[in-house]
Amino acid sequence: MNAKQAVAARLLQLCDQKNLAINGLANQSGVSPSTVYSMLNEKSQNPGVASIKKICDGLEISLREFFDCDLFDDLEQEIK
């Protein structure tokens, strides 16, 4: 799993835990649904920390809590 995939999986995991749809997450976080969907799309570029921070604020969690997950252990290095 690479970093983009881990972020996408974590977003879906948090939505499931909070019983939120993707659009609900976007609205609650103050980011556009297209931003959230692009973070879930494997063809997108790396999600920005600012967007992740807004999502964390909307979910009322810290960045540390977002990344404190097994999904981020042993990430593969992305080759460009």
Helices and strands as residue ranges (DSSP letters): H 3-18, H 22-29, H 33-40, H 49-59, H 63-67, G 70-72
